[in-house]
Amino acid sequence: MNCERVPGGLEHSWWRDAVVYQIYPASFLDSNGDGLGDLQGIISKLDYIQSLGVDAIWLSPIFASPQHDMGYDISDYRTIHPPYGSVEQVEYLIKSLHDRSMRLLMDLVVNHTSSEHAWFKESRSSRSAAKRDWYFWRDPIYLPSGSRQPPNNWSSIFGGSAWHYDDETGQYYLALFLPSQPDLNWANEEMRRAAYDDMRFWLGRGVDGFRIDSMNLMSKHADLPNAEIVRPNDEFQSGEKWFASGPRMHEYIREMRADVFEEYKAMTVGELAFPKDVEAATNYVAQDRRELNMLFTGDVADMDFGVAGKYHRGDFHPGRLRAITDLWQTEMPKVGGWNTIYLENHDSGRSISRYASDAPEHRSVSAKMLATYLCTLSGTLFLLAGQEIGMANMPKDWGVEHYVDVEGRNHYESVLKARGGDASKMTDVLRELRLKARDHGRLPMQWDSTPNAGFSSSSATPWKNVNSDYEQWNVARQLDDPHSVLSYWKRILAVRKAHADTFIYGRFAMIGADVTGENVVAYERCSQDGERKALVVLNFSETVTDVEVGDQYEAWRLLMGNRTDDQIVAGRVTLGAFEGVIYCSWLD
């Protein structure tokens, strides 16, 4: 097996080397007993975060917001949601991180604002308002019967129409998410300049970069055409062809980089919604295009989605992971682009529950196997707070009342209505919520075995119920246990950094399922000079599996894994249930 040679290689940089730790602010640590996580709670845990081997923190939105979509509906980009803290606390957080040679990424949500933002309030004040064109306003369509209809048939990503009627001005405005999240019109240059000023406000205070939310939705087709009817039984249809990666998208990103990001040497990672194909994705990050540093392509977090969408059944199969991994590890280097490496974020269920096993007998080894996968791939590594201790989805016996996030709950209510309000017919929908709902990644962090898992005081009521497994699965219980998931994460992150030329910047070759079998994913990593090689073998099943890897790996030594046999014998690797191992050529 020969590792794919990366054309020319890439220079080392902090954002390529980085391990980024995502924090959902409401769920990390409540320092004042109000049941909601806050900035002071984050500041108090910086030494812990650093001890993991983390280089940067990515904060989900902390800005002023009515919280209809948990902060992704921003009413003021320059102030902080009061329960989280203040601008001064953010400045102290930045200083504290920089003192530790760490960095801060903020969530940049500029596809839309809150309907309570001053821009939108002025925009909707009259048809002649100075900021009217900062958003999308269109006249109604009237049927011969006199019935008023939206300007087109686009559906909202959260269900229903993407258009909402304003009685005062007699027009509809576009909101691809919630009605309280109107889309900004990026074709308006004055609006773009105002958004850039808000970015500079934070970059000037020391923020090191941005994760750009819904990045490729900022350019819509100017005519806003009707969507093709692909769901004949639905009144509204997905308009993604017309609102995702529109005709001016690359122009906006290049302008943003030239006018804002380059001055501050800011790191940028874009969220790619509705991906088209490899070329469409790589065009955002190809080195010679000077747009973004990297992308979240979304596919690795969608591996159990159904054909009809997220909350339709589509069981995970390791072959899907094999194909996605091979695709991006081989295609991105061809254009000098850079990958993001992740399995979880605030919009997903926990990977251990979706792609491995959270059963008690398999949970620890499953978490370590997934860590092995993540830490042996080229790209910037992102993990969601709690992933380092093997946090899992909510218990399967929790009812729908525990699912409070608007995305999943709106879907449930929509299907329930279509089924005549009969909750007994909703088992299929509940199954998908229990795997994929955004609620799982937003559960409070499990710090210890005290009431409320140390997330909040024992007398407080957390904004969201703590997972009932917290007494067994928490930081304090794992901190001094050399065999814990937490300890494994620390070790494998150290190995990744010690052998960066192999695991971060090295060459890649996937080993086919004809060699490994369908339930095992295996690949080789090589340093650029080819002198150092590693073999990664991952079992995604509960069955003990023999893999005939071949004589070329004979006597390679164990670098990471939960086993006592420290070398490959007779070209064979035997894996226990959900086990992952790394063998290498350079140990004696």
N, C-alpha and C positions, 0 to 999 in steps of 0.2 A: 504494500500500500504506500503510495507516494503522496505526501502532503501537497496541497495546491500551493504553488508559488505565488506570493502576493507581488504584483508588479511594483517594483521600486521600493516597497515598504513605506512606512509612515514614521514621521518624527514622533518621539515621545512628547507628550504634553500632559498637564495636570488633569485635564478633563477626559483624556483617553484613559489615563491610569486610574481614575477615580472610582471609589466605591461610594455610591450615593444612597442615603438613608431617607426614605420618604416618611414624613410625619403628617398624619391627619390631625390637625391641631385639637379638635374637639375631643379626640379619643386618646391622647398620649398621656397626660398627667394633669390632674386638677389640683392646683396649689392652694386654692382658697375655699374649697368645700362647697362650691356652687353647682357641682355636678358636671361641669364642662372643662375640658382641658384648656390650658392657657400658655402664654409665652413664658411665664415664670416657671411653670412646670417643665418646659423644654430646657430652659437655661439650667435648671437644677440637675439635669441628667446628661449634660454635655460630656462629663468625664466617662460616664458609662458608654455613651455612643462612640466616643473616641477609642475606648478600649476594645471595641469590636474590630477596629481596623478601618473605620469609616473615614472618608475624606471630605464629604460634603453632606449637608442636609438639604432636602427639598421639602419646603413647606407647602402643603395645599393651602388654598386661599385663606388669608387672615384679615382681609380688608373689610371696611364697613359694608354691611349687607343685611337685608331683611331675612336672610337665611331660608328662602323658599327652596333653594337647591344647595343647601349647606355651604354657602359662601361663593358658589360659582355664579351668583347673581350680585354683582358688585355695584354699590350705590356711590362709593367714593374711593378712588384708587389711592388716595394719599392719606387716608386715615385708617385706623385699625378697628375692627369689630370690638366694641368696648369690653365684652366678657373675656376676650383674649388678652387685652392689654393695651399698649400705646405705641406710638412711633418711637418714643424714647426707649422702650423696652426692646424693640426691634434693633435699634442702633446698638444697644448694649449686647444683644445676641450676636450681632455681626462682629463687634469687637471681641467678644469672648471666643467666637469661632476662629477669627483671624489670629488671636493669641495662641491658639492651639494648632495653627497651620491648617485649619479647616475652612470650608467655604459655605456660603448660603445661596441656594437657588429658590426663587419665588415662583409661584404660579401666575402666569400672565394670561388673563382671561379678557381678550379684546375682540372676540367674534361678536360678543353681545354684552350688554350691561344689565343692571337691574332696571325695572320700570320706575324705580324710585331715584335713579341717578338724575342729577340736575340737568344733564344733557337731554335725557328723554323727556323730562318734565317740560323743558322749553320746547322741544320738538313737537310735542303733542298739544301745546297751548293754542296753536292756530295753524292754518294751512300756510300762512305767510311768515311763520316763525323763522328766525335766522338759522336755527339748527334743524329745521324740518327735514332737510335732505341728509342729515346725519344718520337717519334710519330709513327703512323702506316703508313708504306709504303708498297705497294704491286705492283707486276707486273700487267700489263693489261692482259685481256683475249682477244684473237683474234678469231673471227668467221671464218669459212671456206672461207667466202667472203673477208676476210682481214680486216673487220671492227673491230676497237678497242672498247672494252667494259670494264667497271669498274670491279674490282676484285670480287664483289658480287652485289646482287640486292637490297641492303639496300637503303631506302629513307632517305633523310634528314628530320629532324623535321620541317624545314622551307620550305620543298618542293624540288623536284628534287632528284638527286642522292646524297648520302652521300660521294661519292668519287670524287676527283678532280685531273685532270692530270697535272703533272709538266713536261713541255717540256724539261727543262734542264737535268733532271735525268731520264726521261722516265718511271716514276712510278706514281701511284696514292697515294694520302694521304687521310686519313679518317677525315671527319668533319661532325659530326652529326647535327650541327646547320648551320651556314653560311659557305661558302667556306673560309672565312677569320677567322674562329675559329677552327683550327685543333685540334683534340683530342690528349691529352697526353697519352702515353703508360705507365700506372702505373705498369706494370710488370717489368719495368726497375728500379732497385733499386737506381741507381745513380740519376735518375730523381726524385724519391720520396724524397731522401735526400735533393735535391735542393729545392723542394717544402716545405719541413719541415723547412728549413732555412728561407724561406720567411715568413712562419707563425711566427717563433720565432722573426723575425725582428719587427713585430707589437705587439706581446704579450709582448716582452721586453720593449716596449714603453708604456705599460699600457692598451692595448686593452683587454677587459674582456671576449671575446668569439667570435665565428663565426657562421654565418648562412652559411652552406655549399651548394653551388649551384649545382644542378644536381648530388647530392651526389652519388646515386647508379648507375651512368653510368660509374664509373671509372674502373670497372672490366668488360672486354669483354671476351667472349669465345675465347680461343687462336686461334682456326681455322677460326674464322670469317665466319661461314657458311652462305649460302644463306637463306634468309627469306622465310617462307611459303607464298605462293601466296594466299592472302585473298581478294585482289582487282584485279580481272582478267583484268580489263580495264586499270590498271595503270602499267607503265613500272617498277616502283620501289615500293618495299614493306617495311613495317615496320620490322626492325630487332630486335625489343625490346626483343624477346626471347633470343637473343645472346649478346646484349650489356647492358641490364639492370640487376642489381643485379647478376653479373657474379660470377664465381666460387671462386674468391679471394677477393670479396668485403668485407666480414667481417674481413678477415685477414688485409686488408689495414686500415680499421677503427680502429681495435684494436691496430695496430702498431702506427697509428697517435696519438691515445690517450696516449699510454704508452710513446712514444718518445717525444711528444710535449705537449699535452693538460694538462696532469696531473701535470706537473711541475708548470704550471701557474694557475691551478684550473680554467681553461677556460670553459665557458658555450658553449655547442655545440647543434645546431639544424640543422638536415639534411633535404634537400628537396628530397622527395621520388618521383621519376618519374616512371611512368608505374607500379603502385603498383600491387602486385600479390594477396596476401590474408592477413588475419590477422596475421598468423604466420610469414610470410615473413616480415611484418612491425614490429611486436613486437620484432623480433629477433635483431633489431638494437638498441632497447632501454630497453630491459629486464635488470633489475637491476644486475643480476648475470653475465651478459655477458660483462659488462664493455666496452661498445662501445660509443653510443651517449646519451645525456641527453634527447632528444626529436626529433620528426619528424614533418614535414609538409607532411601529407599523401596525400593532394591534392584533395580528394574526396569532401570536403565541398565547395571547390571553383569550382567544376565541375558539380554542381547539375542540370544545364540546358544544359549540353552538349548532343549532339545527339549520337546515336549508332555509327555513322561513324566518330565522332570526334567533336572537339570544335566548329567549325563553321558550324555545322549541327544542325537542330532544335531538341530540347529536352526540352520542357517547364518545368519550375520548378514546383514541387509539394511538399507541406509540408511533405508528407509521406517520401520523400527522406531524408529530414533533420532529421525527427524523427528516421529513421533507422540508419543513420550515427552517430547521437548523441548517441543513445543507444549503438551502437556497441563499440565506443571508450571509452565512459564513464564506460562501464562495463568490457571490455576486457583488456584495458591497465593496470588497477590496479592488475589484476590477475598475471601479471609477474613483478610487481614492476616497471612498466614503467610509463612514464609521457606524457601527451598530450600537444599539442599546441591548443590554442583556437583562432580562427580567422575566418573571412569571406572575407577579402580583402587583396590584396597585389599588387605589381607593375605589376603582370602578369594578372590581372583580371579587369573586369568591377566593378563598385561600387555596393555593395550589396543591397543598397536601391532600385536601378533601376532594379535589377535582381530578388530579392527574396521578395520584399515588394512593395511599390509604391512611386514613386517620383512625383506623381501628386500633385499640390499645396495644395489641401485639405487634403492630407494624409501624406505628406512628413515628417513633424516634428514628428508625432506620430509613423510613420514607423521607423524612425531613432532611436527613444527611445525604441521601441519594440525590435529591433535588438541588441541594447546596453544591454537590459535586458537579452536577450539570452546569449550573450557573457560573461557577468559579473557574471553569475550564474553557470558556469561549471568549473569542475576541470581541471587544466592545466595552462600553462603559457599563458597569454593573449597578443595577438598582434593586434595592430590597425594601419592602414595606415593613415599618415598625411592627414587631411581633413575629415576623418571619424567622428571625434568628432564634426563637425559642420553640418553633413549630406550632404556632397558633393555627387553629383549625376553624372551620365554619361553625355556625350556631348549631346547637343540638337538633337532631332530626325530629324530635318530638315537640319542638317549639311551634306554636301555631302561627297563622298569618298575621296575628296582631303584633308580633315581634318584628315584622317587616315594615319599616316606616319610611324607607327611602322612596322618593317620588317615582323613580324609574320602574322599579319592580312592583310597587303598590298600584301605580296607574295601570300597568299591564294586567295585574290580577283583577282589578275592578272592572276593566274593560271586558275581559273574557267572562267574568262572572255575570255581568249584565247581558252579554250575548247568549249565555246559557240559562237565562231566565232567573238568575239570582239563586240558583241551587248550588250551595257550597259543597254538596256531596259529589258534584261532578268536577271538582277542581283538583283532584289528586295529581293529575299530570302537570298542572301549572305549579303546584306546590313543590313537586319534585325538582323542577328546574330552578325555582327560587332557592331551594335548599342547597343547590350547587353553586349558583351564579350571581345571586342578588348582591348588589353593592353593599348591603348591610354587613356582610361578613367581613369585608376588609376594613370596616369602620367600627368594629367592636372595640371597647376600651382595652388599652394595653394592660397585660397581666403582670404586675410587678411582684406580688407576693401572695401569700395565702390568707391574709387578713380580709375582713369583709370589704367588698368592692374591689378586691384584688390589688389594693394599694393604689388604684387609679385615683380614687377620691377618698375622703374621710369616711369612716364606717357609718357615720350618721347622715351622710349626704345621699341624695338620690341621683345616680349618674344619668346623664341625658339619654343613654342607651344601656340596656341591660348588659352586664358583664357575662361572658360565657360561663356556664356552670362548671366547666372543667378547670377553673382557675386554681383550685387548691393543689392540683397535681401538675399543672402546666403554668409555670411562672418564672420570672427572672431569678428571684432569690433561691428557689429550689435548684436551679441549674448552674448558678454562678460558680460554685466551688466543686462541681461534679465534673471530673475530667471526661466522663463518658456522655455528657449531656449534648443536646443539639446545640446549645449556646457555645459550649467549648469547641465543638466541631467547627462551627462557623468561624470562630476566632482562628483556629489552626488553618483551615483551608483558605481563608482570606490572606493569611500570612504566606502560605505556599504560593498562591496566585501572584502576590507582589514579589516574592523572592525569585520567581521564575517568569517574570513579566515577558521576557523575550519569547517564551514558548506559549504561555496561556493568554496573554493580552495582545501581543503583536505578532504571534507566530502564524505559521501556515496550518492549513486544516484539510483533513480528508475524512469523509464519512465512510464507514464500513457498511456494506449493504445488508439488507435483511436476509439475503440468501446465505450469508455467513453467520449472522447472529441469531436468526429467528425473528419472528414478528414482534415479540414483546421485549426485545433487548435493543437498546440504542448504543452504538459504539462508534468511536471516531479516534483518529490520531491527530496529535498536535506536534508540530515541529518548530524549532527555533528557525529564524530566518536563514542562518548558515547551514541548517540541516544537521548540526552536531548533536543537538539534544532533541529527543523524541519522547512523547508520552502517549499512552494508550488509555482511553477512558471507556469504561464498560458499565452500563446502567440497566438494571433489571426492573421493568415496569409491571411486574406481575408478582403474585404471591407464591409462585411455583419456583422451587430450586431449579436452576437452569445451568447446563453446561454449554459453554461457547467455545467452539474450535477456532481460535483466532489465528493460528498458524505458527510455523516454526520460526518466522522472522522475529517473534517476540520472546523466544526462548530465553529464560533466565533474567528477563526484565524484572526489576525490583518494585515492590509495593511502595508507592509514594503516599497515598491516602486511602483509607478504607477501614472497615471494622472486621479485621480478620487477623489470623496469626500466620498463615502461609505467606511468606514475604516475597515470593517470586513465581513467575509463570513456569510451569513444568509441562513438557510434552505439548506445548502450543495450546493449552487448554486453560480456560478460566471458569471456575464454578461459582455461581452467584446464588446467594440466599434470596429469600423474598424481599423485593424492593431494595436490593443492595446495589451500591455503586462503588466502584474502585478506580484508582488511577495507578497504573504501572509506568515506570520510566526507564530509559536506557542508560541514565548517567550515574546511578547509584551502584557502588561496589558491593 
